[in-house]
Amino acid sequence: MHKISSYLFIGLLSLFVASCGANDDKTSSKDGDKNGARATLVTVTQVKNQAVETTEVAVGTLEGLIDPTVAAEVAARVVKLHVTTGQVVKQGQLIATLDAADFGMQRNEAQAEVARIQALLENQGKTVARNQALVNKNFISKNAVDNDIAQESALKEQLAGAKARVGSINHDSSKTRVIAPVGGIIEKRLVSVGEFVHVGDPIVQIVSKQKLRAHLPFPEQIGSQLKPGLKVRLSTPTSDKSVESVIHALQPMITEGSRSVDIIADIIDAPGWQPGASVTGTVILGEQVAAMMVPEQSLVLRPAGEVLYVVRDNTAYQAVVKTGLRQNGLIEILEGLKSNDMIVVDGAGFLTDKAPVKVAAVTNSKNSQKSSR
């Protein structure tokens, strides 16, 4: 009997403990329902209207506008080349020396002719003076003096021609010193020492970086928006400095293979820029004075479409939006948002409509950004 009473007491005690545990579970469940879901930690930013540029970007090539091939201006043998391939030269620097011996001999011959005519002219002048004195004394007729004067005039003209010949030879002789017409880099040497060159034969090719031209192909769909004078921002892999220019001209024909509009922009005296390199051009088509721009990570895709989460009283409310321009990590909001709304940036992908949030930080957006379609 005593043993049965012990078993009964233990059973009742177990039932009491189980009942207390069930009550604790119900209490915890009620407390959880009362407190709700845990708040998500997020960062937010305030939407502001900003000035936004409408741009188009294309990648093209650079062309050197000043890349002369220096040619021989006289026929002579190459005595010496003073430059090598890849060498930087300045305008007026000596490039090559040609043999000037033939011009020296021609100069001596022409100078001798000048001396001969000068002697004849001096003698003729004395004859004219003597005969003029005889005419004054009526010893000879005036016709004889007129003939002497005509011969003297002819000798003067011959002397002028002989001196011009000397000047021409001196000028040609100076061309045996081939100089650089512009500053630049020697692209290639086209002759060797000892080679005979004729007039017009190339000697060296110089590539100048002083003036370059960018060719940028843009889609034909925006051809009507492109026009001379629009601002262009240019950059190239060979230089860490960008250049601002304007559209100089548009090629009159659409490129057949790519169906693109080729625009031309000039670059002057840009250090590090090289002919033949690629170039990235950003054309400024226009500017919007005020546009609502938000960070890309704040926009998420939901069944309703593209949405942002607007924070009010530590609650995130879903806002379906319509987007516009995108670039540099920002997106333009056309509809569905108001200026000065506080939106979720980091953590937006973990939210649902009316989800509780806890703001960890408030970020600031830049005053202005460049954007493209």
One Martini backbone bead per residue (centre of mass of N, CA, C, O) as a GRO file, in nm:
protein
  373
    1MET     BB    1   0.056   0.061  -0.021
    2HIS     BB    2   0.301   0.252  -0.001
    3LYS     BB    3   0.401   0.206  -0.292
    4ILE     BB    4   0.150   0.315  -0.438
    5SER     BB    5   0.171   0.606  -0.324
    6SER     BB    6   0.443   0.676  -0.455
    7TYR     BB    7   0.360   0.645  -0.749
    8LEU     BB    8   0.134   0.858  -0.740
    9PHE     BB    9   0.314   1.101  -0.666
   10ILE     BB   10   0.503   1.097  -0.910
   11GLY     BB   11   0.285   1.135  -1.128
   12LEU     BB   12   0.180   1.410  -1.029
   13LEU     BB   13   0.452   1.559  -1.054
   14SER     BB   14   0.490   1.524  -1.361
   15LEU     BB   15   0.227   1.664  -1.446
   16PHE     BB   16   0.303   1.944  -1.326
   17VAL     BB   17   0.562   1.999  -1.489
   18ALA     BB   18   0.433   1.981  -1.771
   19SER     BB   19   0.231   2.211  -1.724
   20CYS     BB   20   0.442   2.434  -1.679
   21GLY     BB   21   0.584   2.411  -1.956
   22ALA     BB   22   0.337   2.484  -2.129
   23ASN     BB   23   0.296   2.767  -2.006
   24ASP     BB   24   0.573   2.879  -2.093
   25ASP     BB   25   0.530   2.844  -2.401
   26LYS     BB   26   0.283   3.028  -2.418
   27THR     BB   27   0.423   3.281  -2.309
   28SER     BB   28   0.645   3.300  -2.528
   29SER     BB   29   0.452   3.317  -2.768
   30LYS     BB   30   0.312   3.578  -2.680
   31ASP     BB   31   0.566   3.755  -2.670
   32GLY     BB   32   0.642   3.722  -2.972
   33ASP     BB   33   0.374   3.842  -3.083
   34LYS     BB   34   0.412   4.115  -2.942
   35ASN     BB   35   0.703   4.194  -3.064
   36GLY     BB   36   0.771   4.058  -3.329
   37ALA     BB   37   0.981   4.109  -3.568
   38ARG     BB   38   1.290   4.159  -3.651
   39ALA     BB   39   1.499   4.409  -3.713
   40THR     BB   40   1.658   4.555  -3.989
   41LEU     BB   41   1.972   4.638  -4.085
   42VAL     BB   42   2.028   4.974  -4.216
   43THR     BB   43   2.080   5.201  -4.482
   44VAL     BB   44   2.041   5.552  -4.559
   45THR     BB   45   1.888   5.798  -4.788
   46GLN     BB   46   1.842   6.109  -4.939
   47VAL     BB   47   1.646   6.246  -5.170
   48LYS     BB   48   1.778   6.434  -5.454
   49ASN     BB   49   1.815   6.694  -5.659
   50GLN     BB   50   1.997   6.682  -5.974
   51ALA     BB   51   2.242   6.739  -6.194
   52VAL     BB   52   2.215   6.600  -6.534
   53GLU     BB   53   2.388   6.428  -6.779
   54THR     BB   54   2.356   6.362  -7.121
   55THR     BB   55   2.509   6.068  -7.261
   56GLU     BB   56   2.767   5.937  -7.491
   57VAL     BB   57   2.956   5.638  -7.569
   58ALA     BB   58   3.283   5.587  -7.733
   59VAL     BB   59   3.514   5.392  -7.934
   60GLY     BB   60   3.827   5.486  -8.080
   61THR     BB   61   4.065   5.674  -8.272
   62LEU     BB   62   4.394   5.798  -8.337
   63GLU     BB   63   4.511   6.077  -8.534
   64GLY     BB   64   4.769   6.212  -8.715
   65LEU     BB   65   4.806   6.535  -8.858
   66ILE     BB   66   5.132   6.535  -8.800
   67ASP     BB   67   5.309   6.318  -9.053
   68PRO     BB   68   5.574   6.365  -9.208
   69THR     BB   69   5.753   6.308  -9.510
   70VAL     BB   70   6.082   6.342  -9.558
   71ALA     BB   71   6.223   6.487  -9.845
   72ALA     BB   72   6.400   6.537 -10.116
   73GLU     BB   73   6.503   6.853 -10.289
   74VAL     BB   74   6.761   6.706 -10.395
   75ALA     BB   75   7.016   6.569 -10.586
   76ALA     BB   76   7.186   6.322 -10.383
   77ARG     BB   77   7.408   6.202 -10.153
   78VAL     BB   78   7.425   6.026  -9.862
   79VAL     BB   79   7.633   6.103  -9.587
   80LYS     BB   80   7.426   6.156  -9.328
   81LEU     BB   81   7.264   6.032  -9.031
   82HIS     BB   82   7.122   6.194  -8.727
   83VAL     BB   83   6.900   5.967  -8.692
   84THR     BB   84   6.666   5.754  -8.521
   85THR     BB   85   6.451   5.532  -8.436
   86GLY     BB   86   6.253   5.702  -8.185
   87GLN     BB   87   6.346   5.981  -8.202
   88VAL     BB   88   6.354   6.294  -8.067
   89VAL     BB   89   6.248   6.592  -8.232
   90LYS     BB   90   6.303   6.915  -8.347
   91GLN     BB   91   6.244   7.194  -8.483
   92GLY     BB   92   6.527   7.223  -8.707
   93GLN     BB   93   6.659   6.962  -8.699
   94LEU     BB   94   6.908   6.760  -8.797
   95ILE     BB   95   6.886   6.470  -9.011
   96ALA     BB   96   7.052   6.524  -9.290
   97THR     BB   97   7.335   6.473  -9.519
   98LEU     BB   98   7.432   6.598  -9.827
   99ASP     BB   99   7.598   6.621 -10.113
  100ALA     BB  100   7.772   6.948 -10.205
  101ALA     BB  101   7.985   6.945 -10.441
  102ASP     BB  102   7.824   7.020 -10.697
  103PHE     BB  103   7.735   7.300 -10.590
  104GLY     BB  104   8.016   7.420 -10.565
  105MET     BB  105   8.087   7.412 -10.867
  106GLN     BB  106   7.845   7.575 -10.968
  107ARG     BB  107   7.914   7.829 -10.807
  108ASN     BB  108   8.187   7.891 -10.939
  109GLU     BB  109   8.078   7.921 -11.225
  110ALA     BB  110   7.873   8.151 -11.165
  111GLN     BB  111   8.081   8.354 -11.049
  112ALA     BB  112   8.249   8.377 -11.308
  113GLU     BB  113   8.022   8.495 -11.479
  114VAL     BB  114   7.986   8.746 -11.312
  115ALA     BB  115   8.272   8.859 -11.355
  116ARG     BB  116   8.263   8.879 -11.662
  117ILE     BB  117   8.021   9.075 -11.685
  118GLN     BB  118   8.137   9.299 -11.511
  119ALA     BB  119   8.372   9.362 -11.703
  120LEU     BB  120   8.202   9.430 -11.953
  121LEU     BB  121   8.037   9.655 -11.816
  122GLU     BB  122   8.269   9.840 -11.748
  123ASN     BB  123   8.368   9.880 -12.039
  124GLN     BB  124   8.100   9.982 -12.155
  125GLY     BB  125   8.082  10.234 -11.980
  126LYS     BB  126   8.333  10.372 -12.104
  127THR     BB  127   8.230  10.380 -12.395
  128VAL     BB  128   7.985  10.556 -12.345
  129ALA     BB  129   8.136  10.800 -12.228
  130ARG     BB  130   8.317  10.857 -12.474
  131ASN     BB  131   8.094  10.882 -12.694
  132GLN     BB  132   7.940  11.111 -12.557
  133ALA     BB  133   8.169  11.318 -12.591
  134LEU     BB  134   8.174  11.306 -12.905
  135VAL     BB  135   7.882  11.399 -12.946
  136ASN     BB  136   7.915  11.678 -12.808
  137LYS     BB  137   8.144  11.744 -13.049
  138ASN     BB  138   8.044  11.617 -13.327
  139PHE     BB  139   8.212  11.345 -13.420
  140ILE     BB  140   7.950  11.174 -13.371
  141SER     BB  141   7.676  10.999 -13.372
  142LYS     BB  142   7.400  10.918 -13.178
  143ASN     BB  143   7.361  10.619 -13.268
  144ALA     BB  144   7.621  10.501 -13.143
  145VAL     BB  145   7.539  10.551 -12.847
  146ASP     BB  146   7.275  10.389 -12.841
  147ASN     BB  147   7.410  10.113 -12.887
  148ASP     BB  148   7.588  10.117 -12.631
  149ILE     BB  149   7.355  10.140 -12.429
  150ALA     BB  150   7.218   9.872 -12.504
  151GLN     BB  151   7.457   9.691 -12.427
  152GLU     BB  152   7.466   9.776 -12.131
  153SER     BB  153   7.180   9.674 -12.057
  154ALA     BB  154   7.230   9.377 -12.130
  155LEU     BB  155   7.459   9.332 -11.923
  156LYS     BB  156   7.286   9.387 -11.672
  157GLU     BB  157   7.094   9.151 -11.716
  158GLN     BB  158   7.309   8.931 -11.713
  159LEU     BB  159   7.405   8.988 -11.425
  160ALA     BB  160   7.136   8.930 -11.283
  161GLY     BB  161   7.118   8.634 -11.380
  162ALA     BB  162   7.387   8.535 -11.256
  163LYS     BB  163   7.311   8.601 -10.961
  164ALA     BB  164   7.059   8.423 -10.954
  165ARG     BB  165   7.213   8.162 -11.000
  166VAL     BB  166   7.374   8.174 -10.737
  167GLY     BB  167   7.127   8.179 -10.548
  168SER     BB  168   7.012   7.903 -10.641
  169ILE     BB  169   7.256   7.732 -10.561
  170ASN     BB  170   7.255   7.809 -10.260
  171HIS     BB  171   6.973   7.701 -10.204
  172ASP     BB  172   7.026   7.407 -10.288
  173SER     BB  173   7.264   7.363 -10.093
  174SER     BB  174   7.091   7.395  -9.827
  175LYS     BB  175   6.924   7.118  -9.891
  176THR     BB  176   7.151   6.920  -9.783
  177ARG     BB  177   7.011   7.015  -9.518
  178VAL     BB  178   6.809   6.815  -9.336
  179ILE     BB  179   6.514   6.919  -9.175
  180ALA     BB  180   6.279   6.955  -8.934
  181PRO     BB  181   5.953   7.076  -8.968
  182VAL     BB  182   5.887   6.913  -8.701
  183GLY     BB  183   5.796   6.795  -8.408
  184GLY     BB  184   5.899   6.455  -8.289
  185ILE     BB  185   5.901   6.119  -8.413
  186ILE     BB  186   6.085   5.868  -8.543
  187GLU     BB  187   5.946   5.618  -8.726
  188LYS     BB  188   6.141   5.614  -8.998
  189ARG     BB  189   6.393   5.497  -9.208
  190LEU     BB  190   6.435   5.524  -9.584
  191VAL     BB  191   6.753   5.542  -9.572
  192SER     BB  192   7.099   5.527  -9.657
  193VAL     BB  193   7.416   5.548  -9.646
  194GLY     BB  194   7.507   5.627  -9.993
  195GLU     BB  195   7.246   5.703 -10.107
  196PHE     BB  196   7.070   5.797 -10.389
  197VAL     BB  197   6.875   6.091 -10.428
  198HIS     BB  198   6.586   6.226 -10.534
  199VAL     BB  199   6.343   6.420 -10.600
  200GLY     BB  200   6.111   6.304 -10.345
  201ASP     BB  201   6.264   6.123 -10.175
  202PRO     BB  202   6.247   5.948  -9.895
  203ILE     BB  203   6.392   5.958  -9.559
  204VAL     BB  204   6.173   6.037  -9.331
  205GLN     BB  205   5.944   5.972  -9.057
  206ILE     BB  206   5.715   6.185  -8.881
  207VAL     BB  207   5.568   6.193  -8.553
  208SER     BB  208   5.317   6.400  -8.426
  209LYS     BB  209   5.155   6.522  -8.107
  210GLN     BB  210   5.035   6.809  -8.139
  211LYS     BB  211   4.805   6.687  -8.348
  212LEU     BB  212   4.493   6.533  -8.298
  213ARG     BB  213   4.244   6.279  -8.405
  214ALA     BB  214   3.918   6.184  -8.327
  215HIS     BB  215   3.743   5.874  -8.391
  216LEU     BB  216   3.382   5.838  -8.339
  217PRO     BB  217   3.148   5.580  -8.312
  218PHE     BB  218   2.799   5.618  -8.355
  219PRO     BB  219   2.491   5.556  -8.351
  220GLU     BB  220   2.244   5.625  -8.584
  221GLN     BB  221   2.009   5.691  -8.380
  222ILE     BB  222   2.184   5.967  -8.274
  223GLY     BB  223   2.256   6.154  -8.517
  224SER     BB  224   2.050   6.398  -8.465
  225GLN     BB  225   2.213   6.487  -8.186
  226LEU     BB  226   2.457   6.542  -8.356
  227LYS     BB  227   2.695   6.823  -8.336
  228PRO     BB  228   2.869   7.082  -8.378
  229GLY     BB  229   3.007   7.184  -8.045
  230LEU     BB  230   2.996   6.956  -7.874
  231LYS     BB  231   3.090   6.816  -7.594
  232VAL     BB  232   3.408   6.634  -7.523
  233ARG     BB  233   3.527   6.350  -7.351
  234LEU     BB  234   3.870   6.241  -7.324
  235SER     BB  235   4.039   5.913  -7.340
  236THR     BB  236   4.352   5.724  -7.278
  237PRO     BB  237   4.573   5.463  -7.205
  238THR     BB  238   4.850   5.651  -7.241
  239SER     BB  239   4.685   5.841  -7.034
  240ASP     BB  240   4.585   6.012  -6.720
  241LYS     BB  241   4.471   6.240  -6.907
  242SER     BB  242   4.212   6.432  -6.980
  243VAL     BB  243   4.002   6.569  -7.248
  244GLU     BB  244   3.861   6.865  -7.377
  245SER     BB  245   3.619   6.898  -7.637
  246VAL     BB  246   3.486   6.917  -7.972
  247ILE     BB  247   3.288   6.892  -8.233
  248HIS     BB  248   3.412   6.942  -8.550
  249ALA     BB  249   3.284   6.687  -8.710
  250LEU     BB  250   3.091   6.506  -8.960
  251GLN     BB  251   3.047   6.250  -9.135
  252PRO     BB  252   2.843   6.235  -9.419
  253MET     BB  253   2.866   5.919  -9.384
  254ILE     BB  254   2.766   5.613  -9.327
  255THR     BB  255   2.894   5.340  -9.203
  256GLU     BB  256   2.853   5.045  -9.356
  257GLY     BB  257   2.937   4.817  -9.153
  258SER     BB  258   2.828   4.971  -8.863
  259ARG     BB  259   2.621   5.197  -8.872
  260SER     BB  260   2.781   5.480  -8.825
  261VAL     BB  261   2.880   5.783  -8.667
  262ASP     BB  262   3.146   5.996  -8.750
  263ILE     BB  263   3.334   6.171  -8.524
  264ILE     BB  264   3.522   6.483  -8.474
  265ALA     BB  265   3.817   6.540  -8.262
  266ASP     BB  266   4.049   6.764  -8.128
  267ILE     BB  267   4.401   6.743  -8.022
  268ILE     BB  268   4.618   6.962  -7.826
  269ASP     BB  269   4.884   6.919  -7.651
  270ALA     BB  270   4.893   6.601  -7.528
  271PRO     BB  271   5.029   6.430  -7.292
  272GLY     BB  272   5.074   6.084  -7.401
  273TRP     BB  273   4.953   6.108  -7.669
  274GLN     BB  274   4.883   5.869  -7.943
  275PRO     BB  275   4.901   5.758  -8.239
  276GLY     BB  276   4.668   5.478  -8.275
  277ALA     BB  277   4.512   5.497  -8.035
  278SER     BB  278   4.277   5.467  -7.816
  279VAL     BB  279   3.942   5.620  -7.761
  280THR     BB  280   3.731   5.782  -7.521
  281GLY     BB  281   3.400   5.915  -7.581
  282THR     BB  282   3.202   6.188  -7.431
  283VAL     BB  283   2.891   6.305  -7.509
  284ILE     BB  284   2.713   6.607  -7.456
  285LEU     BB  285   2.369   6.636  -7.510
  286GLY     BB  286   2.278   6.725  -7.208
  287GLU     BB  287   2.068   6.882  -6.937
  288GLN     BB  288   1.946   6.827  -6.613
  289VAL     BB  289   1.861   7.017  -6.351
  290ALA     BB  290   1.644   6.791  -6.230
  291ALA     BB  291   1.715   6.478  -6.053
  292MET     BB  292   1.640   6.163  -5.926
  293MET     BB  293   1.898   6.008  -5.734
  294VAL     BB  294   2.005   5.667  -5.687
  295PRO     BB  295   2.131   5.397  -5.574
  296GLU     BB  296   2.156   5.086  -5.705
  297GLN     BB  297   2.125   4.910  -5.429
  298SER     BB  298   1.823   5.023  -5.371
  299LEU     BB  299   1.736   4.849  -5.611
  300VAL     BB  300   1.467   4.614  -5.652
  301LEU     BB  301   1.327   4.297  -5.741
  302ARG     BB  302   0.983   4.242  -5.787
  303PRO     BB  303   0.675   4.137  -5.880
  304ALA     BB  304   0.593   4.451  -5.919
  305GLY     BB  305   0.901   4.530  -5.966
  306GLU     BB  306   1.063   4.815  -5.925
  307VAL     BB  307   1.200   4.887  -5.598
  308LEU     BB  308   1.159   5.082  -5.304
  309TYR     BB  309   1.250   5.176  -4.961
  310VAL     BB  310   1.059   5.356  -4.740
  311VAL     BB  311   1.131   5.541  -4.448
  312ARG     BB  312   0.894   5.518  -4.162
  313ASP     BB  313   0.908   5.467  -3.845
  314ASN     BB  314   1.087   5.202  -3.877
  315THR     BB  315   0.956   5.156  -4.173
  316ALA     BB  316   0.923   4.966  -4.471
  317TYR     BB  317   0.810   5.093  -4.786
  318GLN     BB  318   0.684   5.008  -5.079
  319ALA     BB  319   0.812   5.139  -5.407
  320VAL     BB  320   0.706   5.177  -5.721
  321VAL     BB  321   0.918   5.233  -6.004
  322LYS     BB  322   1.060   5.460  -6.250
  323THR     BB  323   1.324   5.454  -6.474
  324GLY     BB  324   1.630   5.586  -6.621
  325LEU     BB  325   1.914   5.688  -6.581
  326ARG     BB  326   2.257   5.535  -6.604
  327GLN     BB  327   2.541   5.597  -6.381
  328ASN     BB  328   2.783   5.581  -6.150
  329GLY     BB  329   2.572   5.421  -5.945
  330LEU     BB  330   2.314   5.562  -6.070
  331ILE     BB  331   1.952   5.633  -6.056
  332GLU     BB  332   1.673   5.737  -6.216
  333ILE     BB  333   1.365   5.878  -6.095
  334LEU     BB  334   1.043   5.928  -6.235
  335GLU     BB  335   0.860   5.735  -6.049
  336GLY     BB  336   0.743   5.683  -5.697
  337LEU     BB  337   0.890   5.951  -5.584
  338LYS     BB  338   1.019   6.175  -5.341
  339SER     BB  339   1.153   6.438  -5.233
  340ASN     BB  340   1.323   6.353  -4.927
  341ASP     BB  341   1.324   6.070  -4.918
  342MET     BB  342   1.381   5.779  -4.724
  343ILE     BB  343   1.611   5.530  -4.822
  344VAL     BB  344   1.722   5.219  -4.885
  345VAL     BB  345   2.035   5.067  -4.935
  346ASP     BB  346   2.143   4.874  -4.725
  347GLY     BB  347   1.922   4.585  -4.723
  348ALA     BB  348   1.689   4.578  -4.942
  349GLY     BB  349   1.694   4.263  -5.021
  350PHE     BB  350   1.557   4.182  -4.714
  351LEU     BB  351   1.284   4.312  -4.782
  352THR     BB  352   0.952   4.411  -4.703
  353ASP     BB  353   0.655   4.516  -4.666
  354LYS     BB  354   0.651   4.664  -4.355
  355ALA     BB  355   0.928   4.639  -4.242
  356PRO     BB  356   1.135   4.635  -3.990
  357VAL     BB  357   1.382   4.888  -3.894
  358LYS     BB  358   1.738   4.970  -3.853
  359VAL     BB  359   1.938   5.247  -3.837
  360ALA     BB  360   2.286   5.274  -3.892
  361ALA     BB  361   2.300   5.481  -4.150
  362VAL     BB  362   2.370   5.799  -4.319
  363THR     BB  363   2.392   5.883  -4.649
  364ASN     BB  364   2.562   6.064  -4.907
  365SER     BB  365   2.515   6.231  -5.192
  366LYS     BB  366   2.597   6.368  -5.466
  367ASN     BB  367   2.543   6.659  -5.634
  368SER     BB  368   2.670   6.529  -5.907
  369GLN     BB  369   2.606   6.348  -6.221
  370LYS     BB  370   2.685   6.136  -6.475
  371SER     BB  371   2.475   6.042  -6.757
  372SER     BB  372   2.324   5.762  -6.937
  373ARG     BB  373   2.127   5.563  -7.152
   0.00000   0.00000   0.00000
